[in-house]
Amino acid sequence: MIKGCEKRIIFLESTKSKYFDQAYLVMKDDIYTCDEGKILNEAERIIFGAESLKNDKKSKSIKRMWKNILFFSSGFLSGLIIAFSLALLLL
């Protein structure tokens, strides 16, 4: 048990997020004077930033998949053309 310690906690009950119902954010100790609006804006940015981060990762993985398919297809077609050309030359 910690005595003589004060932590300021922001509790967001309705975040309007598709991932979070509630959020607890613990403020830093060195924040003495603060604007409530700025703090709430920062809390919303953190919550909704997590959502956009997940969407960014998903879009990057889809782009990576298409890039891999393109490289595989181009390599396969190049090999097929070379093999077909060699077969025509040897026959």
Contacts in CASP RR format, 6 or more apart in sequence:
PFRMAT RR
TARGET T0000
AUTHOR 0000-0000-0000
METHOD contacts of the structure
MODEL  1
MIKGCEKRIIFLESTKSKYFDQAYLVMKDDIYTCDEGKILNEAERIIFGA
ESLKNDKKSKSIKRMWKNILFFSSGFLSGLIIAFSLALLLL
7 26 0 8 1.000
7 27 0 8 1.000
8 26 0 8 1.000
8 27 0 8 1.000
8 31 0 8 1.000
9 24 0 8 1.000
9 25 0 8 1.000
9 26 0 8 1.000
9 27 0 8 1.000
10 23 0 8 1.000
10 24 0 8 1.000
10 25 0 8 1.000
10 27 0 8 1.000
10 39 0 8 1.000
10 40 0 8 1.000
10 43 0 8 1.000
11 22 0 8 1.000
11 23 0 8 1.000
11 24 0 8 1.000
12 22 0 8 1.000
12 23 0 8 1.000
12 24 0 8 1.000
12 25 0 8 1.000
12 43 0 8 1.000
12 47 0 8 1.000
13 22 0 8 1.000
14 21 0 8 1.000
14 22 0 8 1.000
15 21 0 8 1.000
15 22 0 8 1.000
15 23 0 8 1.000
15 44 0 8 1.000
15 47 0 8 1.000
17 47 0 8 1.000
17 48 0 8 1.000
17 51 0 8 1.000
18 51 0 8 1.000
19 50 0 8 1.000
19 51 0 8 1.000
19 54 0 8 1.000
20 47 0 8 1.000
20 50 0 8 1.000
23 43 0 8 1.000
23 47 0 8 1.000
25 43 0 8 1.000
25 46 0 8 1.000
27 39 0 8 1.000
END
